Structures are given as C-alpha cells and as structure tokens.
Amino acid sequence: MYSIGTKKYFNKVSKQWDSIYIKENKLKYYFNNLIRKGLYKRFEFTLKHCENLQNSTILDIGCGTGRYSIELAKRGAKKVIGIDFAPEMISYSQKLAEKMGVGNQCEFICGDINDIAFNEKFDYVLALGFFDYIENPENIFIKINHLLHKKFIASFPRFTPIWGTQRHIRYYWIRKCPIFNYTEDGLAKLYSETCFVNHKIMSDKRGFLVVAKTGKSGIDETDS
C-alpha cells in the first residue's frame, strides 16, 4: 500500500517530525506555527471533536510519534491504539507515552491497517496526515466504517499551484515519497460510496478536515 520511499522517509524522521509539536523552543514553535499552520489547525480540530473522552476508546491510524494518541489519553481516553508502518515512529511513541505517564492507556502497533484484525469497535477513529500517502483509500474507509462507533476524523491534502507543487518536489522528487491529493467532490463521493451517510467537509487553502459518522443520526451543527 505504501511506496518504498514513503516507508524509508518516515522511518528516519521521528525526532524531526515530533519537534513540530514541542513548545519548549518558543522561537522554533512560532516558526513552525507560521509555515505549518495546517498541522496545528488539524490538531486543535481533532481535540475539539473528540468530546466526552472519559472511558472512550480511540484508534489512531498513521499515528506517527503518537502526539494525538498521547494527548487524548491525557484527556481521559481509556484506551488508545496507534498504528504506523514505521518502526522508529512506533518506538518513539512508546517511549513518549511512558514519559508522559499514559503508557498503560496507549498501545502502539507497527503494521498496515489493512493487515490488522480488530474484534472491537472504537468511539473515535483518527487518520490525520495519513491519506496524503494513500493512492486508493476505499478499502480503508470500508474497514473504518465497520470499526466505528462515534466519529471518524480525517485530513486530506488538496493541490494548489504553489503549495501543491512545492510538496510534490519536496516529497516525490527528492524523497521518492508520493503525495496524493483530494477534491471536495471526490471526498463527498468517497464518503457516500463507503456508507458514511453523515459527513461534514471543512476546507481551507491547503486541504480538508472531515468529521463523519456512520448510520442515520446526523452530525449536529454544534459539532462544527
């Protein structure tokens, strides 16, 4: 499912990637906030939509260094499972969760979501910065639908002449790590065809944030 270049890239950038979320170096954090505003926006968006976390269960697909998983565990989630294909990301996540005092609530698995069987449903399923690297997401959507109890929260990149071209050069040409872009119409079709009857797509200049539910009970306007 993932290209060889994608696996190689993410297996060697755990510390570099995690530094984006560290606030101790105020100058670096401010700089990252300026050039990577979308990352902080989706972090805040996710925390906002994961309400009533007490005793909840969460699946974090493409968990990276575990920052989402760990923060949600700190906010009361009973159990968080993070999945990533990069061994170094998983190792980093495990150590960070222990350091942050939520090691007992967090489990990190190195593998492909398509190959992992679950015999439980999750209150929240997250896929933030994950579908950027997935060419054909339909089967993953179907699997998530079967695993979902409350909300599916995901992000998707969109192509823009400046930002999209720069990402293509930086990731595909230099790192051999393909990026797959999405459109609002394409996402609406994808969610509908994979039985997410209720979904709300929010867009900005660089991408989309989507919160979705399965079943017939719509997403309240108070959720937005």
C-alpha positions in Angstrom: 0.0 0.0 0.0 2.8 2.4 0.9 5.7 3.2 -1.5 9.2 2.1 -0.5 10.2 5.8 -0.5 7.4 6.7 1.9 8.4 3.9 4.4 12.1 4.9 4.2 11.3 8.6 4.8 9.1 8.2 7.8 11.3 5.6 9.4 14.1 8.1 9.8 12.4 11.4 10.7 10.7 10.6 14.1 12.6 13.2 16.1 12.4 15.8 13.3 8.6 15.3 12.9 7.9 15.3 16.6 9.8 18.6 17.1 6.9 20.3 15.4 4.7 19.7 18.5 7.3 20.7 21.1 6.7 24.1 22.7 9.9 24.4 24.8 11.8 26.1 22.0 9.4 29.1 21.6 11.2 30.5 18.5 11.1 27.2 16.7 7.5 26.6 17.7 6.5 30.0 16.5 8.3 29.4 13.2 6.6 26.0 12.7 3.3 27.6 13.5 3.8 30.1 10.7 4.9 27.6 8.0 3.0 24.6 9.2 -0.3 26.2 10.3 -2.3 23.4 8.9 -0.8 20.9 11.2 -1.7 22.9 14.3 -5.2 23.5 12.9 -5.9 19.9 12.5 -4.6 19.1 15.9 -7.0 21.6 17.5 -9.8 20.4 15.3 -9.3 16.8 16.4 -9.2 17.7 20.1 -12.4 19.7 19.7 -14.3 16.9 18.0 -13.2 14.2 20.5 -15.5 15.2 23.3 -16.6 13.1 26.3 -13.4 11.2 26.3 -13.8 9.5 29.7 -13.8 5.7 29.2 -13.6 6.2 25.4 -11.6 4.1 23.0 -9.6 5.5 20.1 -7.9 4.1 17.0 -5.2 6.4 15.6 -4.2 5.3 12.1 -0.9 6.7 10.9 -0.1 7.8 14.5 3.4 9.0 13.8 5.1 9.9 17.0 1.9 9.4 19.0 1.2 13.0 19.8 -2.6 12.7 19.1 -2.8 9.4 20.9 -1.0 10.6 24.0 -2.9 13.9 24.2 -6.2 12.1 24.0 -5.1 9.6 26.7 -4.1 12.5 28.9 -7.5 14.0 28.4 -9.2 10.8 29.7 -9.4 8.2 27.0 -9.4 4.7 28.5 -7.6 3.0 25.6 -5.8 4.4 22.6 -4.3 2.2 19.9 -1.9 3.9 17.5 -0.8 2.2 14.2 2.1 3.2 12.0 4.2 1.3 9.4 7.5 3.0 10.5 9.2 1.0 13.4 11.1 4.1 14.5 7.8 6.1 14.9 6.3 3.3 17.0 9.4 3.1 19.2 9.4 6.8 19.7 5.6 6.8 20.5 6.0 4.0 23.1 8.8 5.9 24.9 7.0 9.2 24.8 3.8 7.7 26.2 5.7 6.2 29.1 7.4 9.6 29.7 4.0 11.4 29.6 2.5 9.0 32.2 0.0 7.4 29.8 1.9 4.2 28.9 -0.9 2.0 30.4 -3.6 3.7 28.3 -1.7 3.6 25.0 -0.7 0.7 22.7 1.3 1.3 19.6 1.4 -1.3 16.8 3.8 -1.4 13.9 1.9 -2.5 10.8 -0.5 -1.9 8.0 -4.2 -1.1 9.0 -5.3 -3.5 6.2 -3.5 -6.4 7.8 -4.6 -5.9 11.4 -7.8 -7.6 12.7 -9.8 -6.0 15.5 -12.6 -7.6 17.4 -13.8 -4.3 18.9 -15.3 -1.0 17.8 -13.8 2.4 18.7 -15.5 5.5 19.8 -13.2 7.6 17.6 -11.1 6.7 14.6 -8.4 9.2 13.6 -6.5 9.4 10.3 -4.6 12.7 10.4 -1.9 13.2 7.8 -2.4 9.6 6.7 -4.4 9.7 3.5 -1.7 12.0 2.0 0.2 8.8 1.2 -2.7 6.5 0.2 -3.5 6.2 -3.5 -6.6 4.1 -3.2 -8.3 4.7 0.2 -11.7 2.9 -0.5 -10.9 -0.4 1.4 -9.6 1.5 4.4 -12.8 3.6 4.5 -14.9 0.4 4.5 -12.8 -1.1 7.3 -13.0 2.1 9.4 -16.8 2.1 8.9 -17.0 -1.3 10.4 -14.8 -0.3 13.3 -16.5 3.0 14.1 -18.9 3.7 17.0 -19.0 7.5 17.1 -16.8 9.7 14.9 -14.2 9.3 12.1 -11.9 12.3 11.9 -9.5 12.7 9.0 -7.5 15.1 7.0 -6.7 15.2 3.3 -4.4 17.4 1.2 -5.6 19.4 -1.8 -3.5 20.5 -4.8 -2.6 24.2 -5.1 -0.2 25.7 -7.7 2.3 26.9 -5.0 1.9 24.6 -2.0 1.0 21.5 -4.0 3.9 21.9 -6.4 6.3 22.6 -3.5 5.1 19.4 -1.7 5.4 17.4 -4.9 9.0 18.5 -5.4 10.0 18.1 -1.7 8.3 14.7 -1.2 8.1 13.0 -4.5 11.1 14.2 -6.5 13.6 14.5 -3.6 12.4 11.8 -1.1 10.6 9.4 -3.5 7.5 9.7 -1.3 4.4 10.2 -3.4 1.6 12.6 -2.2 -2.0 12.0 -3.2 -4.3 15.0 -3.4 -8.1 15.1 -3.0 -11.0 17.3 -4.1 -14.1 18.2 -2.2 -16.4 16.5 -4.7 -14.1 13.4 -4.7 -14.3 13.2 -0.9 -18.1 13.6 -0.9 -18.3 10.7 -3.3 -15.8 8.6 -1.3 -17.6 9.0 2.0 -21.0 8.3 0.4 -19.9 5.2 -1.5 -18.3 3.7 1.6 -21.5 4.2 3.7 -20.6 7.2 5.7 -24.1 8.7 5.4 -23.2 11.6 7.6 -20.0 13.6 6.9 -19.0 17.3 7.1 -16.2 18.6 5.0 -14.3 21.7 6.0 -11.8 23.1 3.6 -9.0 25.7 3.6 -6.3 26.6 1.1 -4.2 23.6 1.7 -6.6 20.8 2.4 -9.7 19.3 4.0 -10.7 18.3 7.5 -13.6 15.9 7.7 -15.7 14.6 10.6 -18.0 11.8 9.8 -20.5 9.4 11.5 -21.9 6.1 10.3 -25.6 5.4 10.5 -28.6 7.8 10.1 -28.1 10.2 13.1 -26.7 13.4 11.5 -23.8 15.4 12.7 -25.1 18.3 14.9 -24.3 21.8 13.9 -23.0 22.3 17.4 -20.2 19.9 16.5 -18.8 22.2 13.9 
